[in-house]
Amino acid sequence: MVVTHNVKGWDEFSKKMEELENGNGSVHVLFSGGKDENGESWCPYCVKAEPVIHNALKKAPDNSHFVHVDVGERSYWKDLNCPFRKDPNTHLVFLPTLLRWKQAQRLDGEKCSNKDLVEMMFEDED
């Protein structure tokens, strides 16, 4: 069974990735826009992609981890100095972004709503 982690902001994200780095199994990370008090994200592409990604999780290997990262408010994300944009391990340009941690596999923007691409991301271990 995939172990799911939900983190909010850069500090929680950094700490969680540090914890998972020495573990076994693949780590997939979904970066999405922050949610308001009603649980609605300011990012329309994130709203569209989230159910597709969560459905496809059943294709992920049992020993893997899935980290859902709330990047925060829209104004924080839009700042070009946002650490999610600047860090060489994340180097985000679009939301949502789904990636395999420290590997080349990455989907972003509308591609995260494509069921086939998302399932391939979770299934493909190479």
Backbone torsions as a table, in degrees:
resi	resn	phi	psi	omega
1	MET	NA	136.8	178.7
2	VAL	-69.7	135.0	176.7
3	VAL	-93.4	123.0	-177.2
4	THR	-102.2	137.1	178.0
5	HIS	-127.1	136.7	174.8
6	ASN	-116.4	124.4	179.7
7	VAL	-129.8	156.1	-178.7
8	LYS	-128.4	123.2	175.3
9	GLY	85.2	167.7	-174.7
10	TRP	-63.3	-44.9	-175.7
11	ASP	-63.9	-46.5	178.6
12	GLU	-63.8	-40.1	179.0
13	PHE	-60.9	-49.8	-178.4
14	SER	-59.4	-43.9	-179.4
15	LYS	-63.7	-44.8	-179.4
16	LYS	-63.5	-42.1	-178.2
17	MET	-67.9	-34.2	175.8
18	GLU	-61.6	-44.1	178.6
19	GLU	-61.2	-42.2	-173.7
20	LEU	-81.4	-16.7	-173.9
21	GLU	-61.8	-31.0	-177.4
22	ASN	-94.1	3.0	-178.5
23	GLY	-86.6	178.7	177.3
24	ASN	-97.9	161.1	176.7
25	GLY	86.7	160.6	-178.9
26	SER	-77.6	156.1	178.1
27	VAL	-124.8	120.0	174.8
28	HIS	-105.7	140.6	-177.4
29	VAL	-127.1	130.5	174.5
30	LEU	-112.1	121.4	176.1
31	PHE	-102.2	127.5	179.1
32	SER	-143.1	164.3	-178.9
33	GLY	-66.9	149.1	179.5
34	GLY	-59.4	158.2	-178.9
35	LYS	-111.5	148.8	177.9
36	ASP	-85.0	-173.4	-177.4
37	GLU	-63.0	-18.7	177.9
38	ASN	-93.0	3.2	-179.3
39	GLY	80.3	15.2	-179.8
40	GLU	-98.2	129.8	177.1
41	SER	-80.4	148.1	175.1
42	TRP	-74.3	-11.2	-175.8
43	CYS	-98.5	106.9	-176.8
44	PRO	-62.6	-34.9	178.1
45	TYR	-66.4	-32.8	178.1
46	CYS	-67.1	-42.2	179.3
47	VAL	-60.2	-41.7	-179.0
48	LYS	-70.5	-38.3	-173.9
49	ALA	-80.6	-31.4	-172.5
50	GLU	-53.8	-49.5	179.9
51	PRO	-64.6	-34.5	178.7
52	VAL	-62.8	-47.0	-178.0
53	ILE	-66.4	-45.3	-178.8
54	HIS	-65.5	-33.2	175.2
55	ASN	-66.6	-40.6	-176.8
56	ALA	-73.3	-15.2	-179.5
57	LEU	-55.5	-27.1	-179.5
58	LYS	-65.9	-13.9	177.1
59	LYS	-85.3	-12.6	-177.4
60	ALA	-73.6	150.2	178.5
61	PRO	-60.6	149.7	-177.0
62	ASP	-59.3	-34.4	-175.7
63	ASN	-91.3	18.1	-176.7
64	SER	-97.3	167.5	179.0
65	HIS	-120.6	145.8	176.2
66	PHE	-126.0	120.8	-179.1
67	VAL	-112.4	117.6	177.4
68	HIS	-98.1	116.5	-175.5
69	VAL	-107.9	121.2	172.8
70	ASP	-87.6	110.6	-176.1
71	VAL	-76.3	-11.4	177.7
72	GLY	109.5	-162.9	-177.6
73	GLU	-65.4	155.5	-179.9
74	ARG	-57.8	-42.1	-178.4
75	SER	-63.8	-36.7	177.9
76	TYR	-66.7	-45.4	179.9
77	TRP	-62.9	-40.1	-176.7
78	LYS	-70.6	-19.0	177.9
79	ASP	-64.8	122.5	-177.4
80	LEU	-64.8	-15.4	176.7
81	ASN	-94.9	9.1	177.3
82	CYS	-55.9	130.2	-177.4
83	PRO	-60.0	-27.9	177.2
84	PHE	-65.1	-28.9	177.9
85	ARG	-81.7	-36.0	-171.1
86	LYS	-86.0	-32.8	-174.5
87	ASP	-64.6	132.6	-178.0
88	PRO	-64.5	-21.9	179.1
89	ASN	-81.3	-22.8	-179.9
90	THR	-108.2	-53.0	178.6
91	HIS	39.7	55.2	-177.0
92	LEU	-76.2	142.5	175.1
93	VAL	-120.6	-37.5	-177.0
94	PHE	-124.0	156.8	168.4
95	LEU	-121.4	144.0	-8.5
96	PRO	-74.0	162.0	171.0
97	THR	-132.0	130.2	175.3
98	LEU	-115.6	127.0	-179.7
99	LEU	-142.4	160.4	171.0
100	ARG	-94.7	122.8	-171.2
101	TRP	-57.8	128.1	177.6
102	LYS	59.1	30.2	175.7
103	GLN	-134.8	173.1	-173.8
104	ALA	-78.0	-23.1	-174.7
105	GLN	-64.9	127.2	-176.9
106	ARG	-157.2	136.1	171.0
107	LEU	-124.4	140.6	176.1
108	ASP	-143.6	164.7	-179.7
109	GLY	59.9	-136.1	-176.0
110	GLU	-65.9	-21.1	178.4
111	LYS	-61.1	-26.0	179.6
112	CYS	-70.2	-10.4	177.5
113	SER	-98.0	-1.0	-178.8
114	ASN	-89.0	107.0	-175.7
115	LYS	-51.9	-46.3	-177.1
116	ASP	-64.2	-44.1	179.3
117	LEU	-64.8	-41.9	-178.6
118	VAL	-66.5	-43.9	178.2
119	GLU	-61.8	-40.5	177.8
120	MET	-61.1	-38.8	179.8
121	MET	-61.0	-42.1	-179.0
122	PHE	-76.5	-32.6	-176.8
123	GLU	-79.3	-41.6	-171.6
124	ASP	-75.8	115.3	-178.4
125	GLU	-95.0	-1.3	-178.2
126	ASP	-106.9	NA	NA
